Amino acid sequence: MLVPSPWRADFPAIAALQRQDQTYLDNAATTQKPQALIDALTHYYANGAANVHRAQHLPGAHATQAFEDSRSKVAQWLNAGDIGQIVFTHGTTSALNLLAYGLEHQFNPGDELVISALEHHANLLPWQQLAQRRDLKLVVLPLDAAGLIDLEAAAQLIGPRTRLLAVSQLSNVLGAWQPLPQLLAMAKARQALTVVDGAQGVVHGRHDVQALGCDFYVFSSHKLYGPDGLGVLYGRNAALQGLRHWQFGGEMVQDAEYQHATFRPAPLGYEAGTPPIASVIGLGATLDYLAGLDQDAVAAHEAALHDYLLHGLQARKGIRLLGAPQLALASFVVDGVHNADLAHLLTEQGIAVRAGHHCAMPLLKRFGLAGAIRVSLALYNDSADLERFFEALDQALEMLR
Ligand SMILES: Cc1ncc(COP(=O)(O)O)c(C=O)c1O
C-alpha cells in the first residue's frame, strides 16, 4: 500500500534533502519548516525588524502587533482562556526550568514531586535538582508492560504529600499517549499542581488545555514545524500568579529603583529581555498554515504511515520494539546488533534516524539498554521514505549479522 503525503511540497527542505540523498526520519528531534514560515521570516526581516513592546515608532508598532497576534494564535491553538496565559520561553526545556525555579518557594522539605519513569531529561532534571535543593522527595511513577504510566501504582504513589505532578503527554521514546485525564484527576484530588510536557504531544492533533485541566502545559515551537529558539508555557491564571519571577531585565519590570523593583505579571513579567521576535512571528505563520490543513486527513495520514512503519519493523527478524508505540514514532533494538553500528550504516546510506538514549537515560536503563534506534514521522513523510529506510536497514543488517 502506498501512503503519499499531500503536504510534502509545502516543505521545501524535503526536496532539498532528497537532492542530498537524505531521507529525514528524525522528526521527534526537530521538524522541517513549511514555506509559509520561511515567507513570514523573510517578510519580517526584509521589511524592517524592530524591538517589541518598547518603541513608539512605526516599525516597533508593526513588530509588536505581529508578535502579539502570534500570542493569540497560540492561545487559540491550545484553546487557552486568554492570551495572558501564554508565556514565550526559549523552548520546552527553558519552560520547565522556569517552572522548577518559579514554583520553588511553594514547597517545603518532605513535600513530594511526582514524575514518571519515561520522562525526557527536560522533565526530570529540573525537578530532581529542585528536590535536592529543597529536600523534597522525587517520586517516580512506574510503567506498565505497554509503556504507559501505571495507574494502579499512581493511585498508591500520588498521596497527601504530593504537591506537584509533572508528566509527558506523549513519550519521545515509546510513542504512546499517557493516561493524562486519570493522572491529572488523582493529582487534583490532592490539590497538587499539574504540569504537562507537551513537547511531542502538541505535534499530533489539536489539544485543548482547558479540557485537559492542567495548571501548566509546555511545548517547543521547533517540533511543531515552527522556528527554533522558542517555546510556550501555558498556565492557568491562578497558577501563573503563584510563580516567582525568574529572569530579570528589560520589559519585565513595573517600577525600578536602585535598591528595589516591582515586576509585571504574566506574560511579560516572565519574558525578560528581547524575546525571539522573528521566531514568535514565524510560529504564528506556522499555526496559520497548520490550522488550514484538514485535521482529519493529517491524523489519517499519520496513522497509516505509523502502521506502515510498525508492520515493516515487525516483519523483520530479531527486531525488538520498545513498548507498544501508538503513533508518531517507534524505537527498537536488534538482537545481537549494537545500535551505534546500525545507526552508522544507516547514516552512510542517507537515512536520518536517531540512535542513543533519546535524553531519557533512566528509561533506557529500565529496558536494560544503553541506546535504541528511533524512527520518527512527520506529516510530510510518505511510504517511499519508509521504503528507503527499510532497504537501508536490510542492507545494514546483512552486513552486521
Ligand atoms: C518529551 C520531550 N520533552 C522535552 C523535550 C525538550 O525539548 P527542547 O529540547 O525543545 O527544549 C523533548 C525534546 O526532544 C521531548 O521530546
The ligand as an SDF file (V2000), in Angstrom:
LIG
                    3D

 16 16  0  0  0  0  0  0  0  0999 V2000
    9.0640   14.7880   25.5780 C   0  0  0  0  0  0  0  0  0  0  0  0
   10.0890   15.8720   25.4480 C   0  0  0  0  0  0  0  0  0  0  0  0
   10.1990   16.7890   26.4270 N   0  0  0  0  0  0  0  0  0  0  0  0
   11.0770   17.7980   26.3510 C   0  0  0  0  0  0  0  0  0  0  0  0
   11.9210   17.9350   25.2700 C   0  0  0  0  0  0  0  0  0  0  0  0
   12.8890   19.0780   25.2240 C   0  0  0  0  0  0  0  0  0  0  0  0
   12.5850   19.9480   24.1680 O   0  0  0  0  0  0  0  0  0  0  0  0
   13.5790   21.1340   23.7740 P   0  0  0  0  0  0  0  0  0  0  0  0
   14.9170   20.4920   23.5410 O   0  0  0  0  0  0  0  0  0  0  0  0
   12.9830   21.7070   22.5470 O   0  0  0  0  0  0  0  0  0  0  0  0
   13.6080   22.0880   24.9150 O   0  0  0  0  0  0  0  0  0  0  0  0
   11.8520   16.9970   24.2310 C   0  0  0  0  0  0  0  0  0  0  0  0
   12.7700   17.0800   23.0860 C   0  0  0  0  0  0  0  0  0  0  0  0
   13.1000   16.0970   22.4670 O   0  0  0  0  0  0  0  0  0  0  0  0
   10.8990   15.9530   24.3190 C   0  0  0  0  0  0  0  0  0  0  0  0
   10.7810   15.0340   23.3540 O   0  0  0  0  0  0  0  0  0  0  0  0
  1  2  1  0
  2  3  1  0
  2 15  2  0
  3  4  2  0
  4  5  1  0
  5  6  1  0
  5 12  2  0
  6  7  1  0
  7  8  1  0
  8  9  2  0
  8 10  1  0
  8 11  1  0
 12 13  1  0
 12 15  1  0
 13 14  2  0
 15 16  1  0
M  END
$$$$
